[in-house]
Amino acid sequence: MQKILVSRCLLGHPVRYDGGAHGPFGLLERWQAEGRVVALCPEVAGGLPTPRPPAEIPGGQGGQVLDGLLPVRSVDGEDFTAAFLAGAQQALALVERHQIRLALLKARSPSCGNRENYDGSFSGRRVAGEGVTAALLRRAGVQIFSEEELAEAEAALRRLEAG
């Protein structure tokens, strides 16, 4: 049975930067009941508290954070890069341990966003890009989906299990 890495906030865990959560969604509840879900909040796993100041990546490119080219900064200017990198590494370790090939991660998160991110100005402006954890997992061959792509994630899971 394929396991799926899922952002804890999507399972209703109050781990978002503001102490909030999203979900749970019916599909995720089913996956949990089937024993598929491996839950992680990379930011908390990397050592950040809940709640915490919002953070963004200048330019919204998590891959550039991985490459040492950009920081992750809080709205107060604090450098959160080390915590984001540590959380991404923990996600990768779980992926390797459980042979995970799919992840369902929080849209537009500086850790987990898979298609777009905020631009680092804390103005709500979105740019094409991905979070630090999403970028690392994608580099490792994991298919990344957000809660806005549940049907696509379920179809990808069916394809993987069909062989």
N, C-alpha and C positions, 0 to 999 in steps of 0.2 A: 504494500500500500504506500502510495506517495504521500510524504509529509509536505506541509506548506508552512513557510515562515510567515507569520502574521503580526503586524504592528499591534501592540497591546491596546492602544487607544481604540482600535477598531473592534475590539472585543468588549468594550465597555469599561476598561480599566482606567481610572482617573490619573493618567500619566502625562497628558499633554502639558505644554509649557504653562498653561493657565490653570492646571489642575483638572481640566475637563477630559471628556472622552467622546467617542463617536460609537455608533453601533450599540449593541451587537446587531448584525444583519442576519437574516434567516439562513443564508447560505453558510455563513461562518458558524452559526450554531450547529448546523448539520455536520460541517467538517469537524467541529469539536467533538460532537457525539460519536463520530466515526474514528476518533483518535488521530486525526491528521495534523492538527494544529500544533505548531511550535511557536510560542508567543515570545515577543521581545520588544521592548522599547529601547532602541539604540542609545538615545540620549540619557535615559536613566541608567542603563547598563554601563555607559561611559562615565558615570559618576555625577551627573547633574541632578539637582534636587527637583522636586515637584511641590509647589509651582516654581517657575524660574522665569527670568526675563525672556521675551521672544528673541530669537536669533535668526539671522539671515546670512547668506553668502553673497558678497559683492559680485554681481553678474549672474548669480544663481547656478553656478556650475560646480557640482560636487566632485566631478572628476579632477578639476583643477585644485581642489582642496587636497585630494589624494596625492596629487603630483607635487604638493608643496608650493603651489603658485598663488593660492588664495587662502585667506583665513575664514573662519566662521566667527562672527561677532554678534554679541548681544546688542539690544537697542541702547544699552548704556556704554557700549564700546568695549566690553570685556571680551577677551579672546577665548572662545569656547572650542577652538580647533582640536586641541588634544582630546577632549571628552568626545567629540564627534568621531574622531579617528578611532579611539578606543572602542566605542560602541559599534562602529562598523566592523572592526576586527572580531568582536564578539559575535556579531551576526554571521560573519563568514565562518567562524568556528562551528556554529550551530548548523549551518548549511552543509559543511563538510562532514560533521558527525552524523547527521541524519540523512545524508545524500539527497538534500532538498534541491529541486530544480524549478520550483515556483515560489514566488513571494507575493503577498498581498500587503502593500505598504500604504501609509497615509499620504494622500495627494498633497502636493505643494509644501511638504515638510522639508526643512533643510537637511534632514537625515534621510527621509523616506520618499520624497517626491520623485515620481518617475517620468513625468512629461514636461512639467513646468514648475517653476519655483518663483519666489519673490526675488527682486533684483538687488537687495541689500540696502535699499534706501529707507526701509520701514514705512513706505508710502502706500503699500498695497499693490504696487506695480508688478505685474507678472512677466516673466520671460521664459522662453524655452530652456529647459535644463532639468537636472535631477539632483537629488540630495546625495550626501556623502555615502551613506549606506547603500542606497540604490545603485550608485555608480560602482561601488566595489563589488556588489553582488552581480551586477550585469557583466562586469569584467570577468567574473568567475563562471559565467555561462548560465546564470539564473534568469528565468523570465520574470519580469517585474510587472505587477498590475497594481492599480489603486482601487479604493472602494467605489470609484466611478466606473470600474471595468469588471464588475463581478461576473457578468455573463461571459466575457472573454476569458477570465481566469478559469471559470468552470469548464469552458470548452478546451482550454489548454490542458487542464488536468485530465479530461477524458482522453485527449490525444496521447498524452504521456502513458496513461494506463493501458491504452489499446496497443501500445508498443509500436 
